[in-house]
Amino acid sequence: MHKKVLHILGVVFFSVGLLLAVIAIILYATIGRNYRDIARDSIRTTATIVDIRHGVGGDSLRVYVEYEACGMIVTAPLRWSSTNMFVGQRLEILVSSQNPHEFVNTWPFYWIPVGILLGLAVIFGSLGAGFLIYDKRKQHKFQWLLEYGDPIWANVLGTEHNWRIQINGQPATVLVAAHGHMQFVSGPLDNNDLLNIGDHVKILLHPEDANTYVFDIHNESFRIPSQPPAPLEEAPNVN
């Protein structure tokens, strides 16, 4: 399970980013289109706030304005409000020349939610893509070592908790093994991957870099040799 964490995170973050982008596009296509249709053929006029109805907590429930358009005096509710509004305040609005009861703000306010959603979509999408790319490279490196790595068999010394890697608030469990004067530490393992003290575990070393290795617990392409390989001159670092 732990081996799939990066892939799962990548898929989740990328999916959330894609969903946010879709919602932003829908808002732009619906609310934005309605705004543009009214603003395209509109009359700029000044409206006056004539009534502000407050809720139980004192917040504004509905703000009503009055304005003149197409020879008519119209009283209508605003689709937006602010705590700074007051009765008698004058606002610039764009009124539809086809329907005086339809009006919008002079500034395209729909860009605020669309912009926020697009920004979040970029952030989540980038994180998801980053996790997926990193996981892909890590898997490629793992597969390369499985195919071309030099095998050695190390003795299992036991398990440790790695607090640098936490899963659900708990430290990851790693396997510690030794071969000659070399000591190796695995990545996070599940309980069914753990071995007992004294067992042998196959480790594949990079042919040109002893500091790069992987634990090969399930792959049985190599059998335990009758005589273990000789230790390398330099012990690899803990991964």
Salt bridges, closest charged atoms under 4 A:
ASP37 OD1 - ARG40 NH1 3.12
ASP51 OD2 - ARG53 NE 3.05
GLU92 OE1 - ARG44 NE 3.63
GLU102 OE1 - ARG79 NH2 3.22
ASP135 OD2 - HIS7 ND1 3.83
ASP190 OD1 - HIS2 NE2 3.45
ASP193 OD1 - HIS218 NE2 2.68
ASP216 OD2 - LYS202 NZ 2.63
GLU220 OE1 - ARG223 NH1 3.63
